[in-house]
């Protein structure tokens, strides 16, 4: 379900970009442009303007849907919970073994030669 909504979301984004780029520039940016831009009031909505609003609304709906789906999939778990499984943490160990501990450099008092291992 999440993949379907994500694909629809991406297609909506591409369509929205295309529709916005096809629209005629009004030339009113930064107060530039010929007469009556601010005085003329609201201009009539074009077909591309209506399509832009529809695509923008659909884009927002899919964004909210993806957020809800992601929140449901997380189910309150933390990244730390995924790193340290509950079976490995027992009360006797001072620090749990984390992935990548074997990649740490040796301590200062460790004089054993470093021998490569084939895991």
MDTraj code that builds the backbone (N, CA, C; nanometers):
import mdtraj as md
import numpy as np

residues = "UNK UNK UNK UNK UNK UNK UNK UNK UNK UNK UNK UNK UNK UNK UNK UNK UNK UNK UNK UNK UNK UNK UNK UNK UNK UNK UNK UNK UNK UNK UNK UNK UNK UNK UNK UNK UNK UNK UNK UNK UNK UNK UNK UNK UNK UNK UNK UNK UNK UNK UNK UNK UNK UNK UNK UNK UNK UNK UNK UNK UNK UNK UNK UNK UNK UNK UNK UNK UNK UNK UNK UNK UNK UNK UNK UNK UNK UNK UNK UNK UNK UNK UNK UNK UNK UNK UNK UNK UNK UNK UNK UNK UNK UNK UNK UNK UNK UNK UNK UNK UNK UNK UNK UNK UNK UNK UNK UNK UNK UNK UNK UNK UNK UNK UNK UNK UNK UNK UNK".split()
xyz = np.array([
    [0.0826, -0.1194, 0.0000],
    [0.0000, 0.0000, 0.0000],
    [0.0868, 0.1254, 0.0000],
    [0.1912, 0.1222, 0.0832],
    [0.2781, 0.2392, 0.0922],
    [0.3473, 0.2669, -0.0409],
    [0.3887, 0.1609, -0.1102],
    [0.4557, 0.1795, -0.2393],
    [0.3621, 0.2374, -0.3439],
    [0.2365, 0.1944, -0.3416],
    [0.1387, 0.2469, -0.4388],
    [0.1165, 0.3959, -0.4146],
    [0.0976, 0.4343, -0.2895],
    [0.0759, 0.5757, -0.2577],
    [0.2014, 0.6571, -0.2909],
    [0.3190, 0.5987, -0.2662],
    [0.4432, 0.6689, -0.2972],
    [0.4592, 0.6915, -0.4473],
    [0.4246, 0.5928, -0.5285],
    [0.4329, 0.6088, -0.6746],
    [0.3336, 0.7143, -0.7216],
    [0.2118, 0.7120, -0.6677],
    [0.1128, 0.8142, -0.7035],
    [0.1629, 0.9522, -0.6619],
    [0.2244, 0.9600, -0.5451],
    [0.2795, 1.0868, -0.4947],
    [0.3868, 1.1409, -0.5886],
    [0.4760, 1.0543, -0.6335],
    [0.5819, 1.0976, -0.7255],
    [0.5257, 1.1401, -0.8616],
    [0.4261, 1.0673, -0.9102],
    [0.3633, 1.1060, -1.0375],
    [0.2911, 1.2401, -1.0249],
    [0.2264, 1.2614, -0.9114],
    [0.1611, 1.3912, -0.8884],
    [0.2636, 1.5042, -0.8832],
    [0.3779, 1.4783, -0.8217],
    [0.4819, 1.5813, -0.8136],
    [0.5324, 1.6165, -0.9527],
    [0.5568, 1.5160, -1.0351],
    [0.6035, 1.5435, -1.1713],
    [0.4971, 1.6158, -1.2532],
    [0.3711, 1.5751, -1.2389],
    [0.2634, 1.6425, -1.3119],
    [0.2478, 1.7867, -1.2648],
    [0.2603, 1.8088, -1.1358],
    [0.2488, 1.9449, -1.0819],
    [0.3604, 2.0335, -1.1354],
    [0.4809, 1.9803, -1.1398],
    [0.5936, 2.0570, -1.1956],
    [0.5666, 2.0909, -1.3413],
    [0.5194, 1.9927, -1.4174],
    [0.4911, 2.0167, -1.5596],
    [0.3828, 2.1201, -1.5814],
    [0.2748, 2.1129, -1.5047],
    [0.1635, 2.2070, -1.5215],
    [0.2065, 2.3478, -1.4827],
    [0.2845, 2.3602, -1.3762],
    [0.3297, 2.4935, -1.3346],
    [0.4220, 2.5536, -1.4394],
    [0.5075, 2.4719, -1.4979],
    [0.5990, 2.5240, -1.5997],
    [0.5278, 2.5590, -1.7301],
    [0.4119, 2.4977, -1.7569],
    [0.3379, 2.5291, -1.8795],
    [0.2573, 2.6581, -1.8679],
    [0.2339, 2.7053, -1.7481],
    [0.1510, 2.8241, -1.7312],
    [0.2228, 2.9483, -1.7813],
    [0.1427, 3.0429, -1.8242],
    [0.1952, 3.1695, -1.8748],
    [0.2410, 3.2551, -1.7580],
    [0.3550, 3.3146, -1.7741],
    [0.4075, 3.4019, -1.6698],
    [0.3290, 3.5318, -1.6691],
    [0.2923, 3.5756, -1.5501],
    [0.2166, 3.7010, -1.5377],
    [0.3074, 3.8221, -1.5419],
    [0.4342, 3.8044, -1.5122],
    [0.5276, 3.9160, -1.5165],
    [0.5106, 4.0119, -1.4009],
    [0.4461, 3.9710, -1.2947],
    [0.4210, 4.0613, -1.1834],
    [0.5135, 4.0384, -1.0660],
    [0.6195, 3.9643, -1.0856],
    [0.7088, 3.9359, -0.9755],
    [0.7887, 4.0582, -0.9350],
    [0.8012, 4.0835, -0.8066],
    [0.8773, 4.1948, -0.7499],
    [0.8279, 4.3310, -0.7981],
    [0.6999, 4.3413, -0.8240],
    [0.6428, 4.4699, -0.8617],
    [0.6711, 4.5101, -1.0051],
    [0.7328, 4.4245, -1.0814],
    [0.7627, 4.4565, -1.2208],
    [0.6435, 4.4156, -1.3063],
    [0.6349, 4.4673, -1.4204],
    [0.5272, 4.4284, -1.5104],
    [0.4378, 4.5457, -1.5411],
    [0.3655, 4.5295, -1.6450],
    [0.2840, 4.6398, -1.6939],
    [0.1544, 4.6539, -1.6200],
    [0.0999, 4.7669, -1.6262],
    [-0.0129, 4.8260, -1.5598],
    [-0.1239, 4.7385, -1.5083],
    [-0.1665, 4.7725, -1.3943],
    [-0.2892, 4.7186, -1.3405],
    [-0.2802, 4.5815, -1.2780],
    [-0.1636, 4.5298, -1.2538],
    [-0.1527, 4.3965, -1.1954],
    [-0.2176, 4.3887, -1.0592],
    [-0.1883, 4.4825, -0.9739],
    [-0.2447, 4.4805, -0.8391],
    [-0.3801, 4.5489, -0.8353],
    [-0.4054, 4.6395, -0.9279],
    [-0.5295, 4.7157, -0.9267],
    [-0.6413, 4.6394, -0.9958],
    [-0.6069, 4.5543, -1.0916],
    [-0.7075, 4.4876, -1.1735],
    [-0.7886, 4.3861, -1.0951],
    [-0.7430, 4.3456, -0.9808],
    [-0.8173, 4.2477, -0.9031],
    [-0.7824, 4.1067, -0.9451],
    [-0.8766, 4.0192, -0.9241],
    [-0.8518, 3.8779, -0.9500],
    [-0.8851, 3.8461, -1.0948],
    [-0.7917, 3.7763, -1.1606],
    [-0.8158, 3.7403, -1.2998],
    [-0.8953, 3.6103, -1.3060],
    [-0.9519, 3.5824, -1.4218],
    [-1.0319, 3.4613, -1.4407],
    [-0.9416, 3.3386, -1.4332],
    [-0.9934, 3.2327, -1.3736],
    [-0.9163, 3.1097, -1.3592],
    [-0.9094, 3.0375, -1.4931],
    [-0.7909, 2.9965, -1.5287],
    [-0.7724, 2.9217, -1.6530],
    [-0.7796, 2.7727, -1.6222],
    [-0.7834, 2.6930, -1.7281],
    [-0.7885, 2.5480, -1.7105],
    [-0.6614, 2.4983, -1.6423],
    [-0.5460, 2.5546, -1.6791],
    [-0.4212, 2.5130, -1.6162],
    [-0.4175, 2.5525, -1.4688],
    [-0.4788, 2.6643, -1.4356],
    [-0.4853, 2.7059, -1.2960],
    [-0.5687, 2.6093, -1.2130],
    [-0.6813, 2.5649, -1.2703],
    [-0.7659, 2.4695, -1.1995],
    [-0.6962, 2.3347, -1.1835],
    [-0.6272, 2.2909, -1.2890],
    [-0.5522, 2.1642, -1.2815],
    [-0.4423, 2.1745, -1.1762],
    [-0.3791, 2.2903, -1.1676],
    [-0.2736, 2.3101, -1.0671],
    [-0.3300, 2.2954, -0.9269],
    [-0.4465, 2.3555, -0.9015],
    [-0.5082, 2.3445, -0.7693],
    [-0.5471, 2.2006, -0.7374],
    [-0.6001, 2.1288, -0.8361],
    [-0.6400, 1.9889, -0.8146],
    [-0.5170, 1.9028, -0.7853],
    [-0.4109, 1.9204, -0.8648],
    [-0.2887, 1.8430, -0.8424],
    [-0.2257, 1.8770, -0.7073],
    [-0.2281, 2.0055, -0.6699],
    [-0.1715, 2.0452, -0.5414],
    [-0.2498, 1.9833, -0.4258],
    [-0.3820, 1.9815, -0.4360],
    [-0.4641, 1.9212, -0.3305],
    [-0.4381, 1.7708, -0.3219],
    [-0.4280, 1.7042, -0.4370],
    [-0.3999, 1.5606, -0.4364],
    [-0.2607, 1.5320, -0.3805],
    [-0.1636, 1.6194, -0.4100],
    [-0.0282, 1.6053, -0.3580],
    [-0.0275, 1.6156, -0.2054],
    [-0.1040, 1.7097, -0.1513],
    [-0.1116, 1.7260, -0.0058],
    [-0.1798, 1.6052, 0.0579],
    [-0.2843, 1.5536, -0.0063],
    [-0.3538, 1.4364, 0.0472],
    [-0.2603, 1.3155, 0.0500],
    [-0.1842, 1.2933, -0.0572],
    [-0.0918, 1.1800, -0.0574],
    [0.0215, 1.2013, 0.0426],
    [0.0632, 1.3250, 0.0645],
    [0.1653, 1.3523, 0.1659],
    [0.1160, 1.3154, 0.3045],
    [-0.0060, 1.3544, 0.3369],
    [-0.0636, 1.3219, 0.4672],
    [-0.0833, 1.1711, 0.4801],
    [-0.1277, 1.1060, 0.3721],
    [-0.1461, 0.9613, 0.3736],
    [-0.0150, 0.8890, 0.3985],
    [0.0921, 0.9321, 0.3323],
    [0.2229, 0.8701, 0.3537],
    [0.2718, 0.8907, 0.4964],
    [0.2426, 1.0065, 0.5532],
    [0.2808, 1.0315, 0.6919],
    [0.2065, 0.9388, 0.7870],
    [0.0783, 0.9187, 0.7640],
    [-0.0012, 0.8296, 0.8488],
    [0.0472, 0.6856, 0.8363],
    [0.0749, 0.6420, 0.7137],
    [0.1228, 0.5049, 0.6927],
    [0.2582, 0.4850, 0.7601],
    [0.3471, 0.5821, 0.7495],
    [0.4782, 0.5702, 0.8131],
    [0.4657, 0.5668, 0.9644],
    [0.3727, 0.6424, 1.0203],
    [0.3529, 0.6421, 1.1652],
    [0.2972, 0.5079, 1.2119],
    [0.2108, 0.4467, 1.1344],
    [0.1567, 0.3163, 1.1711],
    [0.2624, 0.2075, 1.1611],
    [0.3509, 0.2178, 1.0608],
    [0.4550, 0.1163, 1.0430],
    [0.5621, 0.1253, 1.1498],
    [0.5828, 0.2421, 1.2079],
    [0.6867, 0.2546, 1.3088],
    [0.6456, 0.1841, 1.4371],
    [0.5202, 0.1854, 1.4700],
    [0.4627, 0.1137, 1.5848],
    [0.5356, 0.1424, 1.7148],
    [0.5837, 0.2625, 1.7336],
    [0.6446, 0.3003, 1.8595],
    [0.7827, 0.2430, 1.8842],
    [0.8447, 0.1839, 1.7845],
    [0.9784, 0.1283, 1.8057],
    [1.0830, 0.2359, 1.7811],
    [1.1928, 0.2197, 1.8474],
    [1.3017, 0.3151, 1.8379],
    [1.4162, 0.2549, 1.7588],
    [1.5043, 0.3391, 1.7091],
    [1.6224, 0.2908, 1.6386],
    [1.7110, 0.2117, 1.7339],
    [1.7185, 0.2557, 1.8582],
    [1.7983, 0.1862, 1.9590],
    [1.7409, 0.0467, 1.9854],
    [1.6085, 0.0343, 1.9827],
    [1.5472, -0.0968, 2.0015],
    [1.5864, -0.1928, 1.8905],
    [1.6046, -0.1416, 1.7716],
    [1.6443, -0.2277, 1.6608],
    [1.7918, -0.2636, 1.6664],
    [1.8755, -0.1783, 1.7226],
    [2.0181, -0.2077, 1.7314],
    [2.0481, -0.3121, 1.8378],
    [1.9848, -0.3014, 1.9522],
    [2.0111, -0.3913, 2.0634],
    [1.8859, -0.4748, 2.0881],
    [1.8812, -0.5972, 2.0369],
    [1.7641, -0.6820, 2.0608],
    [1.7510, -0.7151, 2.2093],
    [1.6310, -0.7414, 2.2548],
    [1.6055, -0.7658, 2.3967],
    [1.6718, -0.8939, 2.4441],
    [1.6931, -0.9928, 2.3573],
    [1.7536, -1.1195, 2.3972],
    [1.9013, -1.1025, 2.4323],
    [1.9694, -1.0067, 2.3727],
    [2.1120, -0.9884, 2.3983],
    [2.1392, -0.9089, 2.5256],
    [2.0441, -0.8330, 2.5720],
    [2.0675, -0.7502, 2.6903],
    [2.0262, -0.8269, 2.8136],
    [2.1232, -0.8737, 2.8905],
    [2.0928, -0.9341, 3.0180],
    [2.1527, -0.8479, 3.1278],
    [2.1023, -0.8636, 3.2492],
    [2.1421, -0.7767, 3.3588],
    [2.2876, -0.7904, 3.3989],
    [2.3569, -0.9012, 3.3658],
    [2.4945, -0.9226, 3.4085],
    [2.5940, -0.8423, 3.3263],
    [2.5636, -0.8178, 3.2015],
    [2.6588, -0.7490, 3.1130],
    [2.6565, -0.5988, 3.1435],
    [2.7761, -0.5396, 3.1502],
    [2.7858, -0.3961, 3.1777],
    [2.7408, -0.3160, 3.0562],
    [2.7888, -0.3544, 2.9389],
    [2.7489, -0.2866, 2.8158],
    [2.7107, -0.3916, 2.7131],
    [2.6012, -0.3728, 2.6438],
    [2.5625, -0.4708, 2.5422],
    [2.6536, -0.4616, 2.4207],
    [2.6676, -0.5725, 2.3512],
    [2.7498, -0.5760, 2.2307],
    [2.6720, -0.5118, 2.1168],
    [2.7256, -0.4071, 2.0624],
    [2.6622, -0.3373, 1.9513],
    [2.7271, -0.3791, 1.8213],
    [2.6541, -0.3730, 1.7122],
    [2.7170, -0.4054, 1.5847],
    [2.8292, -0.3066, 1.5543],
    [2.9401, -0.3567, 1.5078],
    [3.0528, -0.2707, 1.4729],
    [3.1562, -0.2588, 1.5820],
    [3.1377, -0.3278, 1.6977],
    [3.2372, -0.3207, 1.8043],
    [3.3716, -0.3774, 1.7615],
    [3.3680, -0.4738, 1.6713],
    [3.4945, -0.5326, 1.6275],
    [3.5742, -0.4372, 1.5380],
    [3.5133, -0.3279, 1.4977],
    [3.5821, -0.2311, 1.4122],
    [3.6540, -0.1231, 1.4915],
    [3.6385, -0.1225, 1.6227],
    [3.7022, -0.0207, 1.7043],
    [3.8521, -0.0466, 1.7136],
    [3.9335, 0.0578, 1.7236],
    [4.0779, 0.0379, 1.7362],
    [4.1108, -0.0262, 1.8704],
    [4.2262, -0.0933, 1.8802],
    [4.2621, -0.1568, 2.0071],
    [4.2923, -0.0522, 2.1133],
    [4.2777, -0.0920, 2.2397],
    [4.3052, 0.0005, 2.3491],
    [4.4559, 0.0200, 2.3643],
    [4.4962, 0.1144, 2.4482],
    [4.6384, 0.1479, 2.4653],
    [4.7177, 0.0322, 2.5254],
    [4.6589, -0.0440, 2.6170],
    [4.7339, -0.1505, 2.6820],
    [4.7302, -0.2817, 2.6055],
    [4.6616, -0.2860, 2.4945],
    [4.6543, -0.4079, 2.4147],
    [4.7779, -0.4162, 2.3263],
    [4.8646, -0.5150, 2.3501],
    [4.9893, -0.5277, 2.2735],
    [4.9843, -0.6428, 2.1753],
    [4.8716, -0.7100, 2.1638],
    [4.8618, -0.8216, 2.0701],
    [4.8652, -0.7692, 1.9273],
    [4.9313, -0.8438, 1.8369],
    [4.9353, -0.7981, 1.6966],
    [4.7970, -0.8100, 1.6345],
    [4.7718, -0.7202, 1.5424],
    [4.6435, -0.7213, 1.4721],
    [4.6501, -0.8222, 1.3596],
    [4.5682, -0.9231, 1.3681],
    [4.5650, -1.0302, 1.2683],
    [4.4318, -1.0207, 1.1963],
    [4.4340, -1.0163, 1.0635],
    [4.3070, -1.0105, 0.9912],
    [4.2283, -1.1394, 1.0097],
    [4.0965, -1.1253, 1.0174],
    [4.0096, -1.2407, 1.0320],
    [3.9210, -1.2539, 0.9097],
    [3.8916, -1.3776, 0.8742],
    [3.7965, -1.4029, 0.7654],
    [3.6676, -1.4515, 0.8283],
    [3.5700, -1.3628, 0.8386],
    [3.4426, -1.4004, 0.9019],
    [3.3508, -1.4645, 0.8030],
])
top = md.Topology()
chain = top.add_chain()
for i, resn in enumerate(residues, 1):
    res = top.add_residue(resn, chain, resSeq=i)
    for name in ("N", "CA", "C"):
        top.add_atom(name, md.element.get_by_symbol(name[0]), res)
traj = md.Trajectory(xyz[None], top)
